Amino acid sequence: MNTPPRTLTELKAAFDHEGIDPRCYSFSSDGMGEVHRIEERRDPIGIAWSVYYAERGLRSSEVVFRSEAEACALVHQRIMRDPNTRLRKQSTRDTEPNH
């Protein structure tokens, strides 16, 4: 994909296309887990988008944007650079019964 995704819908489609493991990201603050997270929130100024890495309930490398497009671009960049986010294909050895 040449242009970065600009919406959560585009971001999800890009991750599906690239074979990103859905357990590696979240679009909400839905609890614990080690994931790249993007979430929409409201503050006194209006809508904001937080992008961060969640680990054991802590947020790290958090950046807040006023634009969904900018937030999506950053989370896309972070996930694509992280080699641990790809789905792993099972080898035939893993799926064959023991003899």
MARVOKOL-372487 format. One record per atom (N, C-alpha, C): atom name; residue number from 1; x, y, z. Coordinates in steps of 0.1 Angstrom, whole numbers. Example, Ala and Ser with C-alpha at 12.3 -4.5 7.8 and 13.67 -1.06 7.14 Angstrom:
<'N' 1 <132 -57 78>>
<'CA' 1 <123 -45 78>>
<'C' 1 <132 -33 78>>
<'N' 2 <128 -22 71>>
<'CA' 2 <137 -11 71>>
<'C' 2 <129 0 79>>
This chain:
<'N' 1 <9 -12 0>>
<'CA' 1 <0 0 0>>
<'C' 1 <9 12 0>>
<'N' 2 <7 21 -10>>
<'CA' 2 <16 33 -12>>
<'C' 2 <12 44 -2>>
<'N' 3 <-1 46 0>>
<'CA' 3 <-5 57 8>>
<'C' 3 <-9 51 22>>
<'N' 4 <-5 58 32>>
<'CA' 4 <-9 52 46>>
<'C' 4 <-24 53 48>>
<'N' 5 <-29 44 55>>
<'CA' 5 <-44 44 58>>
<'C' 5 <-48 56 66>>
<'N' 6 <-59 62 63>>
<'CA' 6 <-64 74 69>>
<'C' 6 <-75 73 79>>
<'N' 7 <-81 61 79>>
<'CA' 7 <-92 58 88>>
<'C' 7 <-90 44 95>>
<'N' 8 <-97 42 106>>
<'CA' 8 <-96 29 112>>
<'C' 8 <-100 17 103>>
<'N' 9 <-110 20 95>>
<'CA' 9 <-115 10 85>>
<'C' 9 <-104 7 75>>
<'N' 10 <-97 17 70>>
<'CA' 10 <-86 15 60>>
<'C' 10 <-74 8 68>>
<'N' 11 <-72 12 80>>
<'CA' 11 <-61 6 88>>
<'C' 11 <-63 -9 90>>
<'N' 12 <-75 -13 93>>
<'CA' 12 <-79 -27 95>>
<'C' 12 <-77 -35 82>>
<'N' 13 <-81 -29 71>>
<'CA' 13 <-80 -35 58>>
<'C' 13 <-65 -37 54>>
<'N' 14 <-57 -27 57>>
<'CA' 14 <-43 -28 54>>
<'C' 14 <-36 -39 62>>
<'N' 15 <-40 -40 75>>
<'CA' 15 <-34 -50 84>>
<'C' 15 <-38 -64 79>>
<'N' 16 <-51 -65 75>>
<'CA' 16 <-55 -78 69>>
<'C' 16 <-47 -82 57>>
<'N' 17 <-46 -72 48>>
<'CA' 17 <-38 -74 36>>
<'C' 17 <-24 -78 38>>
<'N' 18 <-18 -72 48>>
<'CA' 18 <-3 -74 51>>
<'C' 18 <-1 -87 60>>
<'N' 19 <-12 -93 65>>
<'CA' 19 <-10 -105 73>>
<'C' 19 <-6 -102 87>>
<'N' 20 <-11 -91 93>>
<'CA' 20 <-8 -87 106>>
<'C' 20 <-17 -94 116>>
<'N' 21 <-11 -100 126>>
<'CA' 21 <-19 -107 136>>
<'C' 21 <-28 -98 144>>
<'N' 22 <-41 -100 144>>
<'CA' 22 <-51 -91 151>>
<'C' 22 <-48 -90 166>>
<'N' 23 <-41 -100 171>>
<'CA' 23 <-38 -99 186>>
<'C' 23 <-27 -89 189>>
<'N' 24 <-21 -83 179>>
<'CA' 24 <-10 -73 180>>
<'C' 24 <-15 -59 181>>
<'N' 25 <-28 -56 178>>
<'CA' 25 <-32 -43 178>>
<'C' 25 <-46 -42 184>>
<'N' 26 <-50 -30 188>>
<'CA' 26 <-64 -28 193>>
<'C' 26 <-68 -13 189>>
<'N' 27 <-81 -12 187>>
<'CA' 27 <-86 1 184>>
<'C' 27 <-94 7 195>>
<'N' 28 <-91 3 207>>
<'CA' 28 <-98 8 219>>
<'C' 28 <-89 5 231>>
<'N' 29 <-93 11 242>>
<'CA' 29 <-86 8 255>>
<'C' 29 <-93 -3 262>>
<'N' 30 <-92 -15 256>>
<'CA' 30 <-100 -26 260>>
<'C' 30 <-92 -36 270>>
<'N' 31 <-85 -30 279>>
<'CA' 31 <-79 -38 290>>
<'C' 31 <-65 -41 288>>
<'N' 32 <-60 -52 293>>
<'CA' 32 <-46 -56 293>>
<'C' 32 <-42 -62 280>>
<'N' 33 <-29 -65 279>>
<'CA' 33 <-23 -71 268>>
<'C' 33 <-12 -63 262>>
<'N' 34 <-3 -70 255>>
<'CA' 34 <8 -63 249>>
<'C' 34 <4 -60 235>>
<'N' 35 <0 -48 232>>
<'CA' 35 <-5 -45 218>>
<'C' 35 <-2 -30 215>>
<'N' 36 <-1 -28 202>>
<'CA' 36 <-1 -15 196>>
<'C' 36 <-16 -10 197>>
<'N' 37 <-18 2 202>>
<'CA' 37 <-32 6 204>>
<'C' 37 <-34 20 198>>
<'N' 38 <-46 22 192>>
<'CA' 38 <-50 35 188>>
<'C' 38 <-64 36 193>>
<'N' 39 <-67 48 199>>
<'CA' 39 <-81 49 205>>
<'C' 39 <-85 64 204>>
<'N' 40 <-98 65 201>>
<'CA' 40 <-104 79 201>>
<'C' 40 <-108 82 215>>
<'N' 41 <-106 95 218>>
<'CA' 41 <-111 100 231>>
<'C' 41 <-115 114 230>>
<'N' 42 <-123 118 240>>
<'CA' 42 <-127 132 240>>
<'C' 42 <-120 139 252>>
<'N' 43 <-116 151 249>>
<'CA' 43 <-110 160 260>>
<'C' 43 <-116 173 259>>
<'N' 44 <-113 183 267>>
<'CA' 44 <-119 196 267>>
<'C' 44 <-118 203 253>>
<'N' 45 <-109 200 245>>
<'CA' 45 <-107 207 232>>
<'C' 45 <-115 200 221>>
<'N' 46 <-118 187 223>>
<'CA' 46 <-126 180 213>>
<'C' 46 <-121 166 212>>
<'N' 47 <-121 160 200>>
<'CA' 47 <-117 147 198>>
<'C' 47 <-102 146 196>>
<'N' 48 <-96 136 202>>
<'CA' 48 <-82 133 201>>
<'C' 48 <-80 118 198>>
<'N' 49 <-69 115 192>>
<'CA' 49 <-65 101 189>>
<'C' 49 <-52 98 196>>
<'N' 50 <-52 88 205>>
<'CA' 50 <-40 83 212>>
<'C' 50 <-34 71 205>>
<'N' 51 <-21 71 203>>
<'CA' 51 <-14 60 197>>
<'C' 51 <-3 56 207>>
<'N' 52 <-3 44 211>>
<'CA' 52 <7 40 221>>
<'C' 52 <9 25 221>>
<'N' 53 <19 20 228>>
<'CA' 53 <21 6 230>>
<'C' 53 <16 3 244>>
<'N' 54 <7 -7 246>>
<'CA' 54 <2 -11 259>>
<'C' 54 <9 -24 263>>
<'N' 55 <14 -23 275>>
<'CA' 55 <21 -35 281>>
<'C' 55 <18 -36 296>>
<'N' 56 <12 -46 300>>
<'CA' 56 <8 -48 315>>
<'C' 56 <1 -36 320>>
<'N' 57 <-8 -30 313>>
<'CA' 57 <-16 -19 317>>
<'C' 57 <-9 -6 316>>
<'N' 58 <3 -5 312>>
<'CA' 58 <11 7 311>>
<'C' 58 <11 12 296>>
<'N' 59 <11 25 294>>
<'CA' 59 <12 31 280>>
<'C' 59 <26 35 278>>
<'N' 60 <32 32 267>>
<'CA' 60 <45 37 264>>
<'C' 60 <45 43 250>>
<'N' 61 <54 52 247>>
<'CA' 61 <56 59 234>>
<'C' 61 <43 65 230>>
<'N' 62 <35 71 239>>
<'CA' 62 <22 77 235>>
<'C' 62 <23 90 228>>
<'N' 63 <16 91 217>>
<'CA' 63 <15 103 209>>
<'C' 63 <0 106 207>>
<'N' 64 <-4 119 209>>
<'CA' 64 <-18 123 208>>
<'C' 64 <-19 132 195>>
<'N' 65 <-29 129 187>>
<'CA' 65 <-32 136 175>>
<'C' 65 <-46 142 175>>
<'N' 66 <-49 152 168>>
<'CA' 66 <-62 157 166>>
<'C' 66 <-68 152 153>>
<'N' 67 <-60 145 145>>
<'CA' 67 <-64 140 132>>
<'C' 67 <-64 124 133>>
<'N' 68 <-75 118 129>>
<'CA' 68 <-75 103 127>>
<'C' 68 <-65 99 117>>
<'N' 69 <-64 106 106>>
<'CA' 69 <-54 102 96>>
<'C' 69 <-40 102 101>>
<'N' 70 <-36 112 108>>
<'CA' 70 <-22 112 114>>
<'C' 70 <-20 100 124>>
<'N' 71 <-30 98 132>>
<'CA' 71 <-29 87 142>>
<'C' 71 <-28 73 135>>
<'N' 72 <-36 71 124>>
<'CA' 72 <-36 59 117>>
<'C' 72 <-22 57 110>>
<'N' 73 <-17 67 104>>
<'CA' 73 <-4 67 98>>
<'C' 73 <7 62 107>>
<'N' 74 <7 68 119>>
<'CA' 74 <17 64 129>>
<'C' 74 <16 49 134>>
<'N' 75 <4 45 137>>
<'CA' 75 <2 31 142>>
<'C' 75 <5 22 131>>
<'N' 76 <2 25 118>>
<'CA' 76 <5 17 107>>
<'C' 76 <20 15 106>>
<'N' 77 <27 27 107>>
<'CA' 77 <42 27 106>>
<'C' 77 <48 18 117>>
<'N' 78 <43 20 129>>
<'CA' 78 <49 12 140>>
<'C' 78 <47 -3 139>>
<'N' 79 <35 -7 135>>
<'CA' 79 <32 -21 133>>
<'C' 79 <39 -27 122>>
<'N' 80 <40 -20 111>>
<'CA' 80 <48 -26 99>>
<'C' 80 <63 -27 102>>
<'N' 81 <68 -19 111>>
<'CA' 81 <82 -20 115>>
<'C' 81 <85 -31 125>>
<'N' 82 <74 -36 132>>
<'CA' 82 <76 -46 143>>
<'C' 82 <75 -60 137>>
<'N' 83 <86 -67 136>>
<'CA' 83 <85 -80 130>>
<'C' 83 <77 -90 137>>
<'N' 84 <74 -88 150>>
<'CA' 84 <66 -97 158>>
<'C' 84 <51 -96 156>>
<'N' 85 <47 -87 146>>
<'CA' 85 <32 -85 144>>
<'C' 85 <27 -94 133>>
<'N' 86 <35 -101 126>>
<'CA' 86 <30 -109 115>>
<'C' 86 <24 -123 119>>
<'N' 87 <14 -127 112>>
<'CA' 87 <8 -140 115>>
<'C' 87 <18 -150 111>>
<'N' 88 <19 -161 119>>
<'CA' 88 <29 -171 116>>
<'C' 88 <21 -183 110>>
<'N' 89 <26 -187 99>>
<'CA' 89 <20 -199 92>>
<'C' 89 <24 -211 99>>
<'N' 90 <14 -220 101>>
<'CA' 90 <18 -233 106>>
<'C' 90 <25 -242 96>>
<'N' 91 <35 -249 100>>
<'CA' 91 <41 -258 91>>
<'C' 91 <33 -271 91>>
<'N' 92 <35 -279 80>>
<'CA' 92 <27 -291 79>>
<'C' 92 <31 -301 91>>
<'N' 93 <44 -299 95>>
<'CA' 93 <48 -307 107>>
<'C' 93 <40 -304 119>>
<'N' 94 <36 -292 121>>
<'CA' 94 <28 -288 133>>
<'C' 94 <13 -294 132>>
<'N' 95 <9 -296 120>>
<'CA' 95 <-5 -301 119>>
<'C' 95 <-7 -316 116>>
<'N' 96 <4 -323 114>>
<'CA' 96 <3 -337 111>>
<'C' 96 <2 -344 125>>
<'N' 97 <-6 -355 126>>
<'CA' 97 <-6 -363 138>>
<'C' 97 <7 -370 141>>
<'N' 98 <9 -373 153>>
<'CA' 98 <21 -380 157>>
<'C' 98 <19 -395 153>>
<'N' 99 <30 -401 148>>
<'CA' 99 <29 -415 144>>
<'C' 99 <35 -424 155>>
